[in-house]
């Protein structure tokens, strides 16, 4: 079985998930004023259906929570993941929707 790893790439402002040496997907983020805003999550079509998006989200959110940054889920996938999974120590700042 191929090793799956998730790493934070600050130069590209994203968490990357790899299967072996191949980039399988990423979760893009922006940091500002003690917050990490997750803006987009993408898994390469060749790797879809393997549960990699969930593994990426869990690792990225766990790392963000450990850093002490507040998490702002702008990406629909990250928001959905946070609605159904507990991330210990995470401070979530849900974005306001128009009209709220």
VOVEXRO-983353 format. One line per field, with one value per residue (C-alpha): residue number from 1; x, y, z. Coordinates in Angstrom, 2 decimals. Each point is the difference from the previous one (the first is absolute). Layout:
# VOVEXRO-983353
i	(NUM;...)
u	(X;...)
v	(Y;...)
w	(Z;...)
This chain:
# VOVEXRO-983353
i	(1;2;3;4;5;6;7;8;9;10;11;12;13;14;15;16;17;18;19;20;21;22;23;24;25;26;27;28;29;30;31;32;33;34;35;36;37;38;39;40;41;42;43;44;45;46;47;48;49;50;51;52;53;54;55;56;57;58;59;60;61;62;63;64;65;66;67;68;69;70;71;72;73;74;75;76;77;78;79;80;81;82;83;84;85;86;87;88;89;90;91;92;93;94;95;96;97;98;99;100)
u	(0.00;1.27;0.81;-2.38;1.47;-1.37;2.40;-0.36;1.59;0.22;1.59;-3.11;-2.42;-1.50;-0.02;0.91;-0.92;2.24;-0.20;3.61;1.72;-3.14;-1.96;-3.59;-1.61;0.18;-1.87;0.81;0.09;0.73;1.37;-0.71;-0.34;0.14;-2.46;0.40;-2.63;-0.50;-1.04;0.05;0.51;0.72;0.81;1.39;-2.64;2.44;-0.10;-3.68;-2.07;2.84;-0.97;2.94;-2.02;-1.03;3.56;1.26;-2.67;0.65;3.77;-0.19;-2.60;1.80;3.24;-1.77;-1.63;3.34;1.54;-2.52;-1.44;-3.76;-1.42;-2.26;-1.62;-0.68;0.44;-3.28;1.76;1.87;-3.22;-1.89;2.80;-0.08;-3.77;0.39;3.42;1.51;3.45;1.35;1.11;-1.31;-1.43;-2.39;-1.09;-2.88;-0.24;-3.09;-2.40;-1.71;-2.98;1.27)
v	(0.00;3.48;2.38;2.94;3.19;3.46;2.93;3.75;1.91;3.60;1.19;-1.11;0.82;-3.45;-3.39;-2.73;-3.67;-2.44;-3.68;-1.05;2.73;1.11;3.11;-1.16;3.21;3.09;2.32;3.65;2.51;3.61;1.14;3.39;1.44;-3.35;-1.67;-2.64;0.28;-3.19;1.11;-3.05;-3.76;-2.12;-3.66;-1.03;-2.03;-2.93;-0.32;0.63;-2.61;-1.02;2.12;2.35;3.21;-1.02;-0.96;3.32;1.99;-1.81;0.49;3.63;0.99;-1.83;1.80;3.37;-0.53;-1.00;3.24;2.00;1.71;0.42;-1.97;1.78;-2.57;1.86;-3.18;-1.96;-3.35;1.17;1.53;-3.24;-2.03;2.22;-0.41;-3.77;-0.48;1.20;1.57;0.15;3.48;1.67;3.50;0.32;3.40;-0.67;2.60;2.17;-0.56;2.88;1.20;-1.29)
w	(0.00;-0.87;2.84;0.33;1.44;0.68;0.26;0.37;-2.88;1.19;-3.25;-1.92;2.89;0.04;1.65;-2.45;0.03;-1.80;-0.79;-0.19;-2.00;-1.88;0.94;0.41;1.21;2.13;2.35;-0.68;2.84;0.89;3.35;1.51;3.50;1.82;-2.37;-2.66;-2.72;-1.99;-3.48;-2.28;0.17;-3.05;-0.63;-3.40;-1.88;-0.25;3.80;0.71;1.81;2.32;3.02;-0.49;0.38;3.51;0.94;-1.36;1.87;3.28;-0.15;-1.15;2.58;2.81;-0.88;-0.23;3.40;1.54;-1.29;2.03;-3.07;-0.26;-2.91;-2.50;-2.33;-3.26;-2.06;-0.18;0.50;3.10;1.40;-0.59;1.61;3.10;0.29;0.34;1.64;3.26;-0.14;3.57;1.04;-3.15;0.19;-2.93;-1.29;-2.32;-2.76;0.02;-2.83;-1.79;2.01;3.36)
